[in-house]
Amino acid sequence: MVASRLAPRVLLALLVAAGGTACTRDQEQDQADELLPAEQVFRYAATADAGMLNLDFDVLDGHYLYRTRFGFDSGTPGVAIGAARFPRGETHSDEFFGDQEVYRHKFRIAIPYRRTAQVQSFDLKVELQGCADRGLCYLPQEWTATIALPPVPFLGVGAIDASATGDQLSADQAFTMNARFDKPNELTVGWQIAPGYYLYRDKLTFAATGQIDLGAATLPKGVPHTDDNFGDVEIFRDYIEAKVPFARASPDEIQVEITAGFQGCKDASICYPPGEQRMVLKLPAASEFASAAPTAAAGELVSEQDQWAARIVNGSWPEMLGWFFLGGLLLSFTPCVLPMVPILSSIIAGQGTVSTSRGFALSVSYVLGMAFTYTVLGMLSAVAGKQLQAGLQEPWILSTFAGVFVVLALGLFGAFQFQMPTAIQTRLSNLANQQKAGTFAGTAVIGALTSLILTTCVAPVLIGALVVIGQTGDVARGGGALFAMSIGMGSPLLLVGASAGYLLPKVGPWMNTVKAGFGVIMLGVAIYLLGRFLPPTPTLFLWALLVFFTGVFIGGFDPLPANPTVGRRFAKGIGALVCLYGALMFVGALLGGGDIFEPIPRAALTPSGGGAVAATASPELEFREVATVAALDAALMEARTAGQPVMLDFTAEWCISCKEMEEYTFPDSDVVGALKSFMLLRADVTDNNDDDQALLQRFKSFGPPTIAFFDRNGFERPNYKLVGFVPADKFREHVTNLAAL
């Protein structure tokens, strides 16, 4: 039976085995406050019709029964029962068992049965367990109900009761599906499996019609089974539940039809063909779910992305927009957004002399184009449940944009000029005379396109907005949060435009120097894009070429005149140093290095015999690669058996914050020590293929860097999930707190 396999809660009061009363926590309380016997709290009546047993429960107010603690069996030879059919209960958050489906007040459980002998009554064995709201729980109860069966109709001499022909149940009787919505973005599908029957784990499928899009289902580990037809497989018995995440198209109430596919067998008997069961459900409005906004008990950790999601759901519009503007402002100083500064500066520099107002207007156009892209793509990404921006990290797309930046750089160097036909130039000139802001639309388009490629780092503030859109379908609030975040990200760019009249030189000889300098920056952006998919060593070689020739451009090899000015001497010295560093980077690339800030690899500096340098080398974390959900499950099972906590790191070649984690956080000796007891797993989702998306959907992640944690019992700790770059000291403290659980 189900209940006998599960350990009861820690009891604050014990009942006598017969179900007698327990002592109250305060003996001076009235008798009305005492814990009543289980039989008086969980009252029921059992009746039977021609093919169904009906258990009608009437639970006392302030008490409830666990669905998963029910168990039923026949105590009379000649009567066999099928899988119980449960009504939909309510979700109860339990301190020890987590989210559980429970029943209160009046409800009915129907159990199909059949007679294989002429019996007029039989004993039904019932197992159940429940609790009182005030925190006291009953021991698992085992009761026996004697039920009178209706008389068997006379079928004539020699006739046989149809219910007695054969000894197997129909597929729908052996396997009963029930579905419910426990959370605004999670479907729970349960299977009640009759005794002596089992379901194949890999044959369970789930689909839905309506305005929801199902993700990959999370199933518990099955029981190993050797099958004549399918070989070594995993099966389920008794009762199992699958958790299926989904995205909803609307925050309003939605009617959906759930289709669950299955296949199972009876022990030492028949196997059923693949089948389906359907159930029509109403998905309540997002506002009806108390869990729509992440909450936690006092003192319990709440992940940063969940805090941002709560600000969208619970905060007023002004409060929400203010918080996300601030979050975007912080994101503007990340490596993913900083490359936009030279791009915008190049656009303004290319205009020649610009006023403060025109520079600011160009910046506004650029920022609005960028904000439009982030808002629309973010909304589509969350609704679709996929990483649309990850598709924009394909090598051919990055190479194309890198080529565009190289062409723009050559233009700034004066290698050529884009020249339109005279007739078109004349018409555009006339149009420009009528409209001062002739380049505003083009600037907005450039802002939109560059934001596609450079893209914001996946950080908690962004994930918070995407989670709300994907889970609740509230596109308006989620989109508003994304727009406010985008404007915050673009605020420093507005300052660049507003100060253009002061910071950028006026027309004159210096203008060519400034434009050439911006050409160098554009080449740097091109290498930055190529570095998202090229190996580190070739990327370092490209940086070496750029740095070296930049030093040449500054004047590192130019001879000084007879009486050079201080400026000429200074320029030559800076140029020589830049050339020297470029040469150092070139040597590092030849030695297999890949870090522009540490071009010579440490292995090249290590003496052949080890020596002092080898003795002080930084420790390294050893990650185990997992490429599929099946590989992840196998690793988690191994860790659970060994009692190890687990860290799963999502990374990608095009993820800048992932490279920061690998460069600054993971090599830290304190971090290495804190992770010593962990099994370290890594999922590289660079290709964004089906397996990568299945892994990301398993953890409701929108992209790397995302780090998931599991405790020693194999349970994921969602409130400890990390998104975005985390400094070494904060990461070590975070991991230490988890290891102490």
SEBA-634881 format. One line per 3 residues: number of its first residue (from 1); their letters; for each residue x, y, z of C-alpha. Coordinates in steps of 0.2 Angstrom, whole numbers, plus 5000, padded with zeros to 4 digits. Example, Ala and Ser with C-alpha at 12.3 -4.5 7.8 and 13.67 -1.06 7.14 Angstrom:
1) as) 5062:4978:5039; 5068:4995:5036
//
This chain:
1) mva) 5000:5000:5000; 5005:5018:4997; 5005:5024:5015
4) srl) 5015:5010:5022; 5030:5015:5011; 5031:5033:5018
7) apr) 5038:5039:5034; 5025:5049:5045; 5029:5067:5050
10) vll) 5037:5071:5066; 5023:5069:5078; 5020:5083:5091
13) all) 5007:5071:5100; 5005:5052:5099; 4989:5043:5099
16) vaa) 4986:5026:5106; 4986:5012:5093; 4967:5011:5094
19) ggt) 4965:5029:5089; 4962:5035:5107; 4964:5053:5112
22) act) 4981:5062:5114; 4986:5073:5127; 4984:5091:5123
25) rdq) 4999:5103:5123; 4991:5112:5138; 4981:5101:5150
28) eqd) 4971:5116:5156; 4963:5119:5139; 4945:5114:5137
31) qad) 4940:5097:5131; 4934:5105:5115; 4953:5109:5111
34) ell) 4958:5091:5113; 4964:5080:5099; 4949:5068:5095
37) pae) 4951:5050:5090; 4955:5047:5071; 4938:5038:5069
40) qvf) 4929:5054:5075; 4939:5066:5064; 4940:5056:5047
43) rya) 4922:5049:5046; 4916:5039:5031; 4903:5028:5024
46) ata) 4906:5014:5012; 4893:5008:5000; 4893:4998:4984
49) dag) 4883:4997:4968; 4885:4984:4954; 4903:4988:4949
52) mln) 4909:5002:4960; 4913:5005:4979; 4910:5022:4985
55) ldf) 4918:5029:5000; 4910:5046:5006; 4921:5055:5018
58) dvl) 4916:5069:5030; 4932:5076:5038; 4930:5087:5053
61) dgh) 4933:5106:5051; 4952:5110:5054; 4958:5093:5048
64) yly) 4963:5086:5032; 4969:5069:5024; 4984:5067:5012
67) rtr) 4980:5060:4995; 4996:5050:4994; 4993:5042:5011
70) fgf) 4978:5032:5005; 4979:5014:5001; 4966:5001:4997
73) dsg) 4966:4982:4996; 4953:4968:4996; 4953:4957:5012
76) tpg) 4941:4944:5004; 4945:4931:4992; 4934:4932:4976
79) vai) 4933:4951:4976; 4947:4961:4967; 4947:4980:4966
82) gaa) 4954:4992:4953; 4963:5009:4955; 4954:5022:4966
85) rfp) 4947:5037:4957; 4950:5053:4967; 4942:5070:4966
88) rge) 4953:5085:4964; 4959:5091:4981; 4968:5107:4987
91) ths) 4986:5111:4988; 4994:5111:5005; 5012:5117:5008
94) def) 5019:5105:5021; 5034:5108:5031; 5041:5090:5029
97) fgd) 5033:5084:5013; 5032:5099:5003; 5017:5103:4992
100) qev) 5004:5090:4994; 4987:5087:4988; 4975:5086:5003
103) yrh) 4956:5084:5006; 4945:5093:5018; 4926:5092:5022
106) kfr) 4916:5081:5011; 4922:5071:4996; 4920:5054:4988
109) iai) 4933:5041:4982; 4926:5028:4969; 4934:5011:4968
112) pyr) 4930:4999:4954; 4928:4981:4959; 4923:4964:4952
115) rta) 4918:4947:4959; 4926:4931:4954; 4915:4921:4967
118) qvq) 4898:4922:4974; 4901:4933:4989; 4888:4945:4997
121) sfd) 4900:4956:5006; 4918:4958:5008; 4931:4967:5018
124) lkv) 4940:4983:5011; 4956:4987:5019; 4959:5006:5020
127) elq) 4975:5015:5024; 4975:5034:5027; 4984:5048:5037
130) gca) 4979:5065:5041; 4983:5080:5052; 4975:5095:5061
133) drg) 4979:5112:5056; 4986:5117:5073; 5001:5106:5069
136) lcy) 4997:5089:5076; 4997:5073:5065; 4989:5056:5067
139) lpq) 4998:5040:5065; 4995:5031:5049; 4978:5022:5051
142) ewt) 4973:5005:5045; 4955:5001:5045; 4944:4988:5038
145) ati) 4926:4991:5031; 4914:4977:5029; 4904:4982:5013
148) alp) 4888:4973:5008; 4887:4969:4990; 4872:4970:4979
151) pvp) 4865:4953:4974; 4872:4945:4958; 4858:4944:4945
154) flg) 4852:4927:4939; 4859:4924:4922; 4851:4907:4919
157) vga) 4857:4889:4920; 4875:4888:4914; 4877:4906:4912
160) ida) 4893:4915:4918; 4894:4932:4926; 4903:4943:4913
163) sat) 4913:4951:4927; 4920:4935:4932; 4927:4930:4914
166) gdq) 4945:4933:4914; 4956:4940:4928; 4962:4957:4922
169) lsa) 4955:4974:4923; 4952:4985:4908; 4966:4998:4904
172) dqa) 4956:5012:4911; 4952:5003:4927; 4970:4997:4930
175) ftm) 4978:5014:4926; 4968:5030:4932; 4974:5047:4927
178) nar) 4970:5063:4937; 4977:5080:4933; 4977:5096:4943
181) fdk) 4985:5114:4943; 4995:5116:4959; 5004:5132:4953
184) pne) 5002:5145:4940; 5014:5137:4929; 5014:5119:4934
187) ltv) 5003:5105:4929; 5003:5089:4940; 4997:5073:4932
190) gwq) 4995:5058:4944; 4992:5040:4940; 4983:5028:4952
193) iap) 4990:5010:4947; 4980:4995:4953; 4989:4982:4963
196) gyy) 4998:4969:4952; 5000:4981:4938; 5013:4993:4932
199) lyr) 5017:5007:4920; 5032:5010:4909; 5041:5026:4913
202) dkl) 5047:5030:4896; 5029:5027:4888; 5022:5042:4898
205) tfa) 5018:5057:4887; 5008:5073:4890; 5000:5085:4878
208) atg) 4987:5099:4880; 4975:5109:4869; 4971:5126:4874
211) qid) 4981:5142:4877; 4995:5134:4886; 5012:5126:4880
214) lga) 5018:5111:4890; 5037:5109:4894; 5047:5094:4897
217) atl) 5039:5083:4911; 5049:5079:4927; 5046:5061:4932
220) pkg) 5052:5052:4948; 5064:5038:4947; 5056:5022:4942
223) vph) 5059:5004:4948; 5072:4994:4937; 5063:4980:4928
226) tdd) 5068:4967:4915; 5055:4966:4901; 5054:4953:4888
229) nfg) 5048:4966:4875; 5058:4981:4880; 5073:4974:4889
232) dve) 5079:4984:4904; 5067:4997:4908; 5060:5007:4923
235) ifr) 5042:5005:4929; 5030:5013:4941; 5018:5004:4953
238) dyi) 5004:5010:4965; 5004:5029:4962; 5016:5042:4954
241) eak) 5015:5060:4950; 5023:5070:4935; 5026:5088:4936
244) vpf) 5024:5097:4919; 5029:5115:4918; 5019:5126:4905
247) ara) 5018:5144:4898; 5001:5152:4897; 4996:5164:4884
250) spd) 4984:5174:4896; 4983:5178:4914; 4964:5175:4914
253) eiq) 4955:5158:4917; 4958:5146:4903; 4949:5129:4899
256) vei) 4962:5116:4893; 4961:5097:4889; 4975:5087:4895
259) tag) 4980:5071:4886; 4991:5058:4894; 4998:5044:4885
262) fqg) 5003:5028:4893; 5007:5009:4892; 5007:4996:4905
265) ckd) 5006:4978:4910; 4999:4966:4922; 5012:4955:4932
268) asi) 5014:4938:4923; 4999:4942:4912; 4994:4953:4898
271) cyp) 5002:4969:4892; 4991:4983:4886; 4993:4992:4869
274) pge) 4998:5011:4870; 4983:5021:4876; 4977:5039:4880
277) qrm) 4966:5046:4894; 4959:5064:4893; 4953:5076:4906
280) vlk) 4946:5094:4904; 4952:5106:4917; 4950:5124:4921
283) lpa) 4966:5133:4923; 4962:5147:4936; 4967:5165:4933
286) ase) 4985:5169:4938; 4979:5180:4952; 4970:5166:4961
289) fas) 4986:5157:4964; 4994:5162:4981; 5010:5155:4975
292) aap) 5011:5166:4959; 5023:5178:4969; 5037:5168:4977
295) taa) 5037:5168:4995; 5047:5161:5009; 5045:5157:5027
298) age) 5054:5169:5039; 5073:5167:5038; 5072:5156:5022
301) lvs) 5083:5161:5007; 5073:5168:4992; 5083:5168:4976
304) eqd) 5087:5185:4968; 5077:5182:4952; 5062:5177:4963
307) qwa) 5063:5193:4972; 5062:5203:4956; 5047:5192:4950
310) ari) 5038:5196:4966; 5041:5215:4963; 5032:5213:4946
313) vng) 5017:5203:4954; 5015:5212:4970; 5022:5230:4967
316) swp) 5012:5245:4960; 5016:5250:4942; 5027:5265:4948
319) eml) 5036:5254:4961; 5039:5240:4948; 5045:5252:4934
322) gwf) 5057:5261:4947; 5065:5245:4953; 5068:5238:4935
325) flg) 5075:5255:4929; 5087:5253:4943; 5091:5235:4939
328) gll) 5094:5240:4921; 5105:5254:4926; 5116:5241:4935
331) lsf) 5116:5230:4920; 5123:5244:4909; 5140:5242:4918
334) tpc) 5142:5224:4913; 5153:5218:4899; 5138:5214:4888
337) vlp) 5132:5232:4887; 5148:5242:4887; 5152:5238:4869
340) mvp) 5137:5249:4864; 5146:5265:4870; 5159:5265:4856
343) ils) 5146:5260:4843; 5135:5275:4848; 5150:5286:4850
346) sii) 5155:5281:4832; 5138:5286:4825; 5139:5303:4834
349) agq) 5158:5306:4828; 5153:5302:4811; 5141:5317:4811
352) gtv) 5155:5330:4812; 5150:5344:4823; 5135:5340:4834
355) sts) 5126:5351:4846; 5121:5344:4863; 5103:5343:4859
358) rgf) 5106:5333:4843; 5118:5322:4851; 5105:5318:4865
361) als) 5092:5315:4852; 5103:5303:4842; 5106:5294:4859
364) vsy) 5087:5293:4863; 5084:5286:4846; 5097:5273:4849
367) vlg) 5091:5268:4866; 5073:5267:4860; 5078:5255:4846
370) maf) 5088:5245:4859; 5073:5245:4872; 5061:5240:4858
373) tyt) 5071:5225:4854; 5074:5219:4872; 5056:5221:4876
376) vlg) 5048:5212:4861; 5061:5198:4861; 5060:5196:4879
379) mls) 5041:5195:4879; 5041:5182:4864; 5055:5172:4873
382) ava) 5046:5170:4889; 5029:5166:4880; 5037:5154:4869
385) gkq) 5047:5146:4883; 5063:5146:4872; 5079:5156:4871
388) lqa) 5076:5167:4855; 5091:5177:4858; 5102:5161:4859
391) glq) 5098:5158:4840; 5106:5175:4837; 5122:5168:4843
394) epw) 5124:5157:4828; 5142:5158:4821; 5136:5164:4804
397) ils) 5126:5178:4812; 5140:5184:4823; 5152:5183:4808
400) tfa) 5141:5193:4797; 5139:5207:4810; 5158:5206:4814
403) gvf) 5161:5209:4795; 5149:5224:4796; 5159:5232:4810
406) vvl) 5175:5229:4800; 5168:5238:4785; 5162:5252:4796
409) alg) 5180:5253:4804; 5188:5254:4787; 5176:5268:4782
412) lfg) 5181:5277:4798; 5200:5275:4793; 5196:5284:4777
415) afq) 5199:5268:4766; 5183:5272:4756; 5167:5282:4757
418) fqm) 5150:5275:4754; 5143:5285:4739; 5126:5285:4733
421) pta) 5121:5290:4715; 5120:5309:4713; 5101:5309:4710
424) iqt) 5097:5300:4726; 5109:5311:4735; 5100:5327:4729
427) rls) 5083:5320:4734; 5090:5315:4751; 5098:5332:4753
430) nla) 5081:5341:4749; 5073:5329:4762; 5086:5333:4775
433) nqq) 5083:5351:4773; 5065:5349:4778; 5069:5337:4792
436) kag) 5084:5340:4803; 5083:5323:4811; 5086:5313:4795
439) tfa) 5097:5300:4803; 5086:5297:4819; 5077:5282:4811
442) gta) 5094:5274:4805; 5101:5276:4823; 5086:5268:4830
445) vig) 5088:5253:4818; 5107:5252:4823; 5102:5251:4841
448) alt) 5089:5238:4838; 5101:5227:4828; 5116:5229:4839
451) sli) 5106:5224:4854; 5101:5208:4846; 5119:5203:4845
454) ltt) 5127:5211:4860; 5112:5206:4870; 5111:5209:4889
457) cva) 5119:5197:4901; 5106:5185:4908; 5104:5192:4926
460) pvl) 5091:5191:4940; 5082:5207:4935; 5079:5200:4917
463) iga) 5075:5183:4923; 5062:5190:4935; 5053:5198:4921
466) lvv) 5053:5183:4910; 5047:5171:4924; 5032:5182:4927
469) igq) 5028:5182:4908; 5030:5164:4906; 5021:5158:4921
472) tgd) 5007:5170:4923; 5005:5176:4905; 5004:5194:4911
475) var) 5013:5201:4896; 5008:5219:4900; 5017:5219:4917
478) ggg) 5032:5209:4911; 5034:5219:4896; 5033:5235:4906
481) alf) 5047:5229:4917; 5058:5224:4902; 5055:5241:4894
484) ams) 5060:5250:4911; 5075:5239:4912; 5080:5243:4894
487) igm) 5079:5262:4897; 5089:5260:4913; 5102:5250:4903
490) gsp) 5103:5265:4890; 5104:5279:4903; 5123:5280:4901
493) lll) 5121:5281:4883; 5110:5296:4884; 5124:5304:4894
496) vga) 5136:5300:4880; 5125:5309:4867; 5121:5324:4878
499) sag) 5140:5327:4881; 5145:5324:4863; 5146:5343:4860
502) yll) 5159:5344:4874; 5168:5328:4874; 5170:5325:4855
505) pkv) 5182:5337:4846; 5176:5349:4833; 5179:5348:4815
508) gpw) 5198:5350:4811; 5213:5339:4810; 5209:5331:4826
511) mnt) 5193:5324:4819; 5202:5312:4808; 5212:5305:4823
514) vka) 5196:5303:4833; 5187:5294:4819; 5202:5283:4817
517) gfg) 5202:5279:4835; 5184:5274:4834; 5188:5263:4819
520) vim) 5200:5254:4831; 5186:5252:4844; 5174:5245:4830
523) lgv) 5187:5232:4826; 5188:5227:4844; 5169:5225:4844
526) aiy) 5171:5213:4829; 5184:5203:4838; 5173:5203:4853
529) llg) 5159:5195:4842; 5170:5182:4834; 5177:5177:4851
532) rfl) 5160:5171:4856; 5162:5155:4845; 5181:5155:4841
535) ppt) 5193:5146:4852; 5203:5157:4865; 5219:5155:4856
538) ptl) 5214:5161:4839; 5204:5175:4847; 5220:5181:4857
541) flw) 5229:5181:4840; 5217:5193:4833; 5218:5204:4848
544) all) 5237:5204:4847; 5236:5210:4829; 5224:5224:4834
547) vff) 5234:5230:4849; 5251:5229:4840; 5245:5240:4825
550) tgv) 5236:5251:4837; 5253:5255:4845; 5260:5258:4827
553) fig) 5245:5270:4824; 5249:5280:4840; 5267:5282:4834
556) gfd) 5277:5268:4843; 5289:5267:4828; 5289:5284:4822
559) plp) 5306:5294:4823; 5306:5309:4834; 5310:5326:4827
562) anp) 5326:5335:4833; 5316:5345:4846; 5300:5335:4850
565) tvg) 5286:5341:4860; 5281:5333:4876; 5265:5327:4868
568) rrf) 5275:5318:4854; 5287:5310:4867; 5272:5304:4877
571) akg) 5263:5297:4861; 5278:5288:4856; 5281:5280:4873
574) iga) 5263:5275:4874; 5264:5268:4857; 5279:5258:4861
577) lvc) 5271:5250:4876; 5256:5246:4867; 5266:5237:4853
580) lyg) 5276:5228:4866; 5260:5222:4874; 5253:5217:4857
583) alm) 5269:5207:4854; 5267:5199:4871; 5250:5193:4866
586) fvg) 5256:5186:4850; 5269:5176:4860; 5255:5170:4872
589) all) 5244:5164:4857; 5259:5154:4850; 5261:5146:4867
592) ggg) 5242:5141:4868; 5236:5156:4879; 5219:5163:4877
595) dif) 5217:5177:4890; 5220:5195:4884; 5224:5200:4902
598) epi) 5236:5186:4906; 5242:5181:4888; 5257:5170:4893
601) pra) 5249:5154:4900; 5254:5149:4918; 5259:5132:4911
604) alt) 5273:5140:4901; 5280:5149:4916; 5281:5133:4926
607) psg) 5298:5125:4928; 5300:5108:4921; 5303:5100:4938
610) gga) 5288:5108:4946; 5297:5121:4957; 5289:5135:4967
613) vaa) 5278:5141:4953; 5270:5124:4952; 5267:5123:4971
616) tas) 5258:5139:4971; 5247:5135:4956; 5228:5139:4959
619) pel) 5217:5124:4962; 5205:5120:4948; 5187:5113:4949
622) efr) 5184:5097:4940; 5167:5097:4931; 5158:5082:4924
625) eva) 5149:5086:4908; 5131:5082:4906; 5123:5084:4889
628) tva) 5105:5076:4891; 5092:5075:4904; 5095:5056:4905
631) ald) 5113:5059:4909; 5109:5072:4922; 5097:5060:4931
634) aal) 5110:5047:4931; 5122:5058:4939; 5110:5064:4952
637) mea) 5106:5046:4956; 5124:5043:4959; 5126:5058:4970
640) rta) 5111:5054:4980; 5117:5036:4983; 5134:5044:4989
643) gqp) 5126:5057:5000; 5134:5071:4990; 5126:5088:4986
646) vml) 5127:5093:4968; 5130:5109:4958; 5125:5110:4940
649) dft) 5133:5125:4930; 5124:5130:4914; 5137:5138:4902
652) aew) 5140:5143:4884; 5154:5149:4873; 5144:5165:4869
655) cis) 5140:5169:4887; 5151:5183:4893; 5146:5181:4912
658) cke) 5150:5163:4911; 5168:5167:4906; 5168:5179:4921
661) mee) 5163:5165:4932; 5177:5154:4925; 5190:5167:4926
664) ytf) 5186:5176:4943; 5175:5165:4954; 5178:5146:4951
667) pds) 5197:5147:4952; 5196:5156:4969; 5204:5144:4982
670) dvv) 5190:5148:4995; 5177:5143:4982; 5186:5127:4978
673) gal) 5187:5123:4996; 5168:5126:4999; 5164:5115:4984
676) ksf) 5175:5101:4989; 5161:5090:4995; 5150:5093:4979
679) mll) 5148:5083:4964; 5151:5096:4950; 5141:5095:4934
682) rad) 5141:5106:4919; 5129:5108:4904; 5136:5117:4889
685) vtd) 5121:5124:4879; 5131:5133:4866; 5122:5124:4852
688) nnd) 5105:5127:4859; 5099:5110:4852; 5084:5100:4858
691) ddq) 5094:5092:4872; 5100:5109:4878; 5083:5116:4878
694) all) 5076:5101:4887; 5089:5104:4901; 5085:5122:4902
697) qrf) 5066:5119:4903; 5069:5106:4917; 5075:5121:4928
700) ksf) 5064:5134:4920; 5080:5143:4915; 5081:5156:4901
703) gpp) 5099:5154:4898; 5117:5154:4905; 5124:5158:4917
706) tia) 5112:5148:4928; 5118:5137:4943; 5106:5125:4951
709) ffd) 5110:5116:4967; 5104:5099:4975; 5105:5094:4993
712) rng) 5112:5078:4999; 5095:5069:4998; 5094:5073:4979
715) fer) 5081:5087:4981; 5084:5103:4971; 5085:5119:4981
718) pny) 5076:5132:4969; 5078:5146:4982; 5097:5143:4980
721) klv) 5098:5145:4961; 5110:5158:4955; 5108:5168:4939
724) gfv) 5121:5179:4932; 5139:5183:4938; 5142:5181:4956
727) pad) 5159:5187:4965; 5169:5174:4973; 5166:5179:4991
730) kfr) 5147:5179:4989; 5148:5163:4980; 5158:5155:4994
733) ehv) 5146:5161:5007; 5131:5155:4996; 5138:5137:4994
736) tnl) 5143:5136:5013; 5125:5140:5018; 5119:5126:5007
739) aal) 5131:5113:5012; 5126:5116:5030; 5108:5110:5027
//
